[in-house]
Amino acid sequence: IVSIGPELFPAARPFPVNDTNGPMLAAQATTAGATVIRVERCTGNLDDLTRLLDELAKDSDLILTSGGISNSAADTMTDVLAIQSNAELWNVRLRPGKHFGAGYLEGHTILALPGNPVAAFVGFELIGRLALDLMAGRAIDRLVHSAIAAEPLSGTPERTEALRGHAWTDRGGQLLVAPNEQRGSGIVSSLPAANCLIMLPETIEAVEQG
């Protein structure tokens, strides 16, 4: 697992940022049945990133990266994948998250997730777990249920909305769901309070209560 960004190192200005994604993705991958052997950071320097990926590939079936996958000049994970014939860059109509990448590079598989922590979490739950199941030869068993909205829900036009939420069953056995109060894409503390993702298709902008 590799977290990418110069802000993750002590020399960052105006101040460094703690690496949230590395430990979070390691925990997610472990619960998905993977054995995590290393959790690393990289400033995003292209030579250093390439060297690190090559080193990790010697002992890894799958490398998960977060960050460096957008459209700016500083996003070197995009550069790594863009020149590879066996790699793809995806613009996914998903919120949170948009930029993803995947590739098979010199014998190792890479899945590149966004650097935003909540987007990285959602990306792993929707794509990373599926990738691990496929690589392990396990049956694909997504826990998808229909539920009644206990509160109004709002989405984003032309983007599937993955809302952090709480699901429960009422006395009559009906499954209910409500979004978390803290909904900002950078609010990592909202993740432990959620026990589900509420998926609103891109064609639905709002759901009324009930």
C-alpha positions in Angstrom: 0.0 0.0 0.0 1.5 3.3 -1.0 0.2 6.8 0.0 1.5 9.5 -2.5 2.0 13.2 -1.8 4.7 15.6 -0.6 2.4 16.8 2.2 2.9 13.5 4.0 6.5 14.3 4.9 8.0 16.5 7.6 9.4 19.0 5.1 5.9 19.8 3.8 4.9 23.5 3.9 3.0 25.1 5.5 2.8 21.9 7.6 2.8 18.1 7.1 -0.4 16.0 6.9 -0.7 12.7 8.7 -1.0 9.7 6.5 -4.6 8.6 7.0 -5.0 6.5 3.9 -2.2 4.0 4.5 -3.5 2.6 7.8 -7.1 2.9 6.6 -6.5 0.9 3.4 -4.4 -1.6 5.2 -7.3 -2.3 7.6 -9.8 -2.5 4.7 -7.6 -4.9 2.8 -7.1 -7.1 5.8 -10.9 -7.4 6.4 -11.2 -8.2 2.7 -8.9 -11.2 3.2 -5.6 -9.8 2.0 -2.3 -10.1 3.8 -0.7 -6.6 3.9 3.1 -6.8 3.8 4.1 -3.2 3.6 2.6 0.3 4.0 4.7 3.0 2.4 4.7 6.7 1.6 6.2 8.5 -1.4 6.5 12.2 -2.1 5.4 11.6 -5.7 8.8 12.1 -7.3 8.4 10.1 -10.5 11.7 8.3 -10.2 11.2 7.5 -6.5 7.6 6.3 -7.2 8.7 4.0 -10.1 11.5 2.6 -8.0 9.2 1.9 -5.1 6.5 0.2 -7.2 9.2 -2.0 -8.8 10.5 -3.0 -5.3 7.0 -3.7 -3.9 6.1 -5.8 -7.0 8.7 -8.4 -6.1 6.6 -9.7 -3.1 3.1 -8.4 -3.9 0.1 -9.7 -5.9 -1.6 -6.3 -5.7 -0.3 -2.8 -5.0 -2.9 -0.3 -3.8 -1.9 3.4 -4.2 -3.8 6.5 -3.1 -3.2 10.0 -4.4 -1.3 11.3 -7.5 -4.1 10.1 -9.8 -5.8 13.4 -10.8 -5.1 15.7 -13.8 -2.5 18.1 -12.4 1.1 18.1 -13.3 2.0 16.9 -9.8 0.0 13.7 -10.2 2.7 11.3 -11.1 0.7 8.1 -10.6 -1.2 9.3 -13.6 2.1 9.5 -15.5 3.1 6.0 -14.5 -0.1 4.5 -15.8 -0.5 6.7 -18.9 2.5 5.4 -20.7 1.7 1.7 -20.1 -0.2 -0.3 -22.7 -1.7 -2.6 -20.0 -3.0 0.2 -17.8 -6.1 2.4 -17.9 -7.1 5.7 -16.3 -10.7 5.9 -15.4 -13.0 9.0 -14.9 -15.7 7.5 -12.9 -19.0 9.3 -12.4 -18.9 8.7 -8.7 -19.0 11.0 -5.7 -16.8 11.0 -3.6 -14.1 10.0 -6.0 -13.6 10.4 -9.7 -10.1 9.6 -10.8 -9.0 6.0 -10.6 -6.5 3.8 -12.4 -5.6 0.2 -12.9 -2.9 -1.7 -14.7 -0.8 -4.8 -15.0 2.8 -3.7 -15.0 5.7 -6.1 -15.5 4.0 -8.8 -13.6 2.2 -6.9 -10.8 -1.3 -5.5 -10.6 -1.9 -1.9 -9.5 -5.1 -0.3 -8.4 -4.8 3.5 -8.0 -7.3 5.2 -5.8 -8.0 8.9 -5.1 -6.0 10.7 -2.4 -9.0 12.2 -0.6 -9.4 9.8 2.4 -13.2 9.4 2.1 -12.9 8.9 -1.7 -10.1 6.3 -1.1 -12.3 4.5 1.4 -15.3 4.4 -0.9 -13.1 3.4 -3.9 -11.8 0.5 -2.0 -15.2 -0.7 -0.9 -16.7 -0.5 -4.4 -13.6 -1.5 -6.5 -10.8 -2.8 -4.3 -12.8 -5.5 -2.5 -14.1 -6.7 -5.8 -10.5 -6.9 -7.2 -9.4 -8.9 -4.2 -12.3 -11.4 -4.6 -11.5 -11.8 -8.3 -7.8 -12.3 -7.7 -8.4 -14.8 -4.9 -11.0 -16.8 -7.0 -13.7 -16.1 -4.5 -17.4 -15.9 -5.4 -18.6 -12.3 -5.8 -21.1 -11.7 -3.0 -22.0 -8.0 -2.8 -24.2 -7.1 0.2 -26.7 -5.0 -1.6 -30.2 -4.3 -0.1 -33.1 -2.0 -0.8 -34.1 0.2 2.2 -36.6 2.9 3.1 -35.1 6.4 3.5 -35.7 7.5 7.1 -34.6 11.0 6.0 -34.6 12.9 2.7 -31.6 12.0 0.5 -29.9 14.3 -2.1 -27.6 13.3 -4.9 -25.5 14.9 -7.6 -26.7 15.1 -11.2 -24.8 12.7 -13.5 -22.8 11.2 -10.7 -23.6 8.2 -8.6 -23.6 9.3 -5.0 -22.1 7.0 -2.3 -23.4 8.5 1.0 -22.0 7.3 4.3 -25.0 6.2 6.3 -26.5 4.1 9.0 -28.8 1.2 8.4 -31.1 -0.6 10.9 -34.2 -2.7 11.1 -37.3 -1.4 12.8 -39.7 -3.5 14.9 -41.6 -4.6 11.8 -38.5 -6.0 10.2 -38.2 -3.1 7.6 -34.7 -2.0 6.7 -34.3 1.7 7.2 -31.4 4.0 6.2 -30.3 7.5 7.0 -27.2 9.5 6.0 -24.6 10.6 8.5 -24.8 14.1 9.8 -21.2 14.8 8.8 -21.1 14.4 5.0 -18.1 16.4 3.9 -15.7 14.4 1.6 -12.8 15.2 3.9 -14.3 14.3 7.2 -12.6 11.0 8.0 -14.3 10.9 11.5 -17.6 10.2 9.7 -16.5 6.8 8.5 -16.6 4.9 11.9 -20.1 6.2 12.4 -21.3 4.6 9.1 -22.3 0.9 8.7 -23.3 1.2 5.0 -22.9 3.2 1.8 -26.2 4.5 0.5 -25.9 4.4 -3.3 -28.0 6.9 -5.3 -27.8 6.3 -9.1 -26.7 9.2 -11.2 -30.3 9.5 -12.6 -31.7 10.2 -9.1 -31.2 13.7 -7.6 -33.3 13.3 -4.5 -35.2 10.7 -2.5 -38.1 11.7 -0.2 -38.4 10.4 3.3 -40.3 7.1 3.2 
